[in-house]
C-alpha cells in the first residue's frame, strides 16, 4: 500500500503542482487513499520531496531530480562552484572552487544528460567521460553556459 501511495504522490505532484500537504491529502483521498497529515509528512520525507518554485512561479513539491528543481537549486550550486571547463578527446575536465567538486558533480549528474557516460569528482576537479570528441565539445559549451 505504501509503494502504491508513493507512486500516486509522485504522479500527483507532477500532474497538479501540489502546494500544501492538505492539498496532497485531499488529492490522495480522491484517488482512494486514506491518509493522515502525519502520513503525508512522513511520505514527503521518505520521497525526499522539496518545495521549489515551479514554472508558473508557485512554490510546489518536487522530487529532488525534477527538471524544474534542477534548473533552480542545482544550477545555483554548479554556478557558484564553477571555475573553468575544457575538453580533450572524449573527456571534459571541470575545475571548481576548492572543496566543491563533489557538490558540483552531483548537480551535474542530476541533469542526466545522455552524452555523459560517467563523472568522477575530486576536491576541485571533475572528470566527465563522453562517447566522442564532438559530444565533448558540445557538452563543454553547455556546461559553460550552465555556469553563466
Secondary structure, DSSP 8 states (H G I E B T S, - for coil): -HHHHHHHHHHHHHHH---SHHHHHHHHHHTT----HHHHHHHHHHTT-EEEE-TTS-EEEE-TT-HHHIIIIIHHHHHHHEEEEEEETTEEEEEESTT-HHHHHHHHHHT--TTEEEEEE-SSEEEEEESSHHHHHHHHHHHHHHH-
